[in-house]
Amino acid sequence: FSMIFFPLLYLFPQSALLKAIWKSKVSLNPPWNRIFRGENVTLTCRGNNSREDDSTLWTHNKNSLEAKTSRWDIINASIQDSGEYRCQSKGLSTSEPVYLDVISDWLLLQASAEMVLEGEPLFLRCHGWRNLNVYKVTYFKNDKALKYWYENHNISITNATTGDSGTYYCMGIIQQILYTSNHLSIKIKKASQSKYFWLQFLIPLLVKILFVVDTALFISTQQQLTVLLKIKRTRKGNKFMGPQPRPEPPKN
């Protein structure tokens, strides 16, 4: 067993296993990946358990950012802030990309994500520029009316399914003028297994097998030791026993 287990530990050291199984993750606050020019958003790198203040690496459009903390604040966003963001916490692998679009318009359909795993929540918001009041709001999916409110409300889908995939947009009145938002394609996909998914089962299995083998070896060793002690006691007892009397020869 050791001939199998220890080479695996050599091939997959603990740090490599952690990086393979656990990834960093970028989250947005507010959670919208499309915002108006001039708005603020904070990106947070999840999975950073290090106490070091400079243990996070950030990239924007594959260019390194100066920030080394788990937060990246975008104040008064400009079009140049649009693009792909990734982070990497110390000891973990690089996150999946998060895309931020900074838009200049009157009405904007915002989504918590454009690619959502099945079972995860999805939130939609019909948002007016500079937080102007939007009323008589209609949400559309695949060019069909989905929801209508006189006062503006968000759409909340707690457990998204593949049937929620589609093209969404909204219409609403701002300052007595009817506006139509951008069209947003949202895809709900089934959760796929990582290529390292098997490691999550292999490592605990190897630990259990090692425990069973060690226990069996311990019991076997104890049994052998008990037998040896019994043999030793028997020999020691025979050593101190007096010689047996010889039988007398037969008399004629």
N, C-alpha and C positions, 0 to 999 in steps of 0.2 A: 504493500500500500504506500509506504514512504517513497518508493521509486516513482509513484504516480503523483502523489500530493505535493512533494517539495519542488519538483520541476515546475508544476503549475504556479506555485508561489513565486518561483524565480521568474517565470514568464510574465506573470501578472502581479507585480508588487502592489501593496496596499494603495499607494498614491495613484497608480494607474487604474486600479479597479474603481476607486472613487470617481476619478475623472470620467471613466467610461460609463458609469451608472448614473451619476448625479451631474446635472448641468446647471449652470447659472440661468437666471430668467429675468428678463427686463419687463417691468410693469410701468404703466403710465398713471399719473394722478394730476388732473382728472383722467379717466380711463380712455378718452377718445383719441384715436390715431389720426383724426383730421381736425385741425383747429383753424381759427381765423388768424390772419396776420395781426400782431399786437397782443395776442393772448399769451398766457403763461402755462407751462406744463413742467412737471417733475418726473424724471425717469429714475427708477430705483432698481438696483441690481439685487435680486433675491438670491438667497443661498449664501450670503456673505456672513459667516459666523466668526470671522477673524476679528480679533481685537485691534489689529493694526489699522491705522487710519488711512494708509496708502496701499491697501491690498487689492484694489479693484482696477481693472483695465477697461477702458471705454474706447470704442471706435465709432466714427460717423462716416458713412460711405467709405469704409475700409481705411480711413485715416485716424490715427491715434489722437485722442483728446487729452487735454492737460489734467482733467479730473482724475483723482486716484481714490476717491471715496465712493461709497455705495450709492450716492445721489448725484444726479446731473440735472441742474435747474436751467430751464430755458425761459428767460424773461423777455417780454416784448418780442415774441417770435417773428422772424422774417422768413421770406421765401427760401433763403439760403439754409435755414434750419431743417428744411425738408430732407428726407432720405432715410437711409438704413442705419439703425443703431444696434450695436451688440455690446455685451459686457462679459467680463470673466472674473469671477471671484477667486481668491487664492485657494488653490487646491482642487478647484472644479474646472470642468471644461467650458468652452465658450458657449454663450447662450445662442438660441435661435434668433434670427433677426427680427426687429420690430421696425415697422415703417411708419414714419410721421410725415403727413402732408400739411403744409401751411398754405392756406387758400385765401384769396381776396375775392369776396362775393357778398351778397346780401343774405342769402339763406343757405344753410349747410346741413346736410344729413350726416350725423356722426354715428359711428358704431364702435362698440368696445373692441371689436376685432373684425377683420375681413375674412380671416380663416379661423374657424372655430372647430374644436374637436366635439364629436357627438357626446351629449350629456353635459357639456359645459354651458354656462349662462351666456346670453347675448342681449345687449342693450342697444336701443336705437333712440336717437334724439334729433328733433328738428330744431335747429339752433339759429337764432337771428344774430346778425352782425352787431357787435357792441351790446349784446344782450337785449336788443330791442324786442319789445313784446310781439309775439307771433300768435295770431288767432285764426279761427276757421282752418284748422290744420288737418290735412288728409295725408295719410301714409299710403304708399303704393308698393305693391310687390308684383313684378313681372307685368307692369302696366295695368294692374287691377287694383281697385281701391281696397285697402286692407283695414284701416281704422280712420275714424273721423272724430275730432273733438273741436268744440267751439273754442275752448281754452287749450293751450298747448300742454301735451303730456308726452312722456317717454313711453316707448314700447319695451317691455321686459319679457324675455323668454328665459325661463329658469333652466330648462333642460332642452337644449337645441337638438334637433334631429335633422337627418338629411333632407327631409321635406321642407325645412326652413331655408334651404339654399335658394338663391335667386337674386334678381336685380331690384334694389329698393331705391325709392326717392320720396320726397315729400313736397307738398305745396302748402302755402300759407300766406296770410295777408300781413304785411308790415307797413305801417303808416298809410293804410288804405290802398296799398298797391299789392297785387297778387304776384308772388314770386314762386319759382320752381327751383328746388335744390339740385345739386349734382346727383347723377346716378351712381349707385354704389353696388358693386357685385359682391355678394357674401356667399361663401361656400362652407358648408358643414361637412366635415370628413370624418370617417371612422378612425378611431385611435389605432395607430399602427405600432407594432412592436419594434423597439430599437434593436439594432444589430447586436447590441450587448445585453439584450434582455435576458438571455440564457444565463448570464453571470449571476443574476439575482437569485437564481435557483441553484446554480452549481456550487457557489461558495457555502451557503448554509448546509447543503447536502454533504460537501466534503468535510465540513466541521463535524457533522453528526457521525459520518463514517469514521473519522479519526477518533472521536470519542468512544464509539463502540469498539473499535480495534484496540484502543488503549485499555479500555475496561476489560476486554477479553484477555489481553496480555497480562494485565495485573492479576486477574483471577487465576490464570494458568500458572503464573510465577508463584503466587501464594500457595497453590496446590502442590507444586513441585517442591517448594521450600518446606512445606509441612511433611511431605514424604521423606525428604532428606533428613529432617530433624528426627522423625520416627526411627529411621535406619540408624542414625547416629546414637540415639538413646538405647536402641536394642543392642548395638555393638558394645556400648559402654557398660550396659548391664551384664552382658556375657563375660566381659573382662574381669569383673569383680566377683563373679560366681566361682566357688571352689571347684576343683576338678572332681569329676564323678568317680566313685570307687570302682576299681576294676573287679570284675567277677572272679571268685576263687576258682582255681582249676578243679576239674572233677576229680574226686578221689577214686582210686582203684579199689 
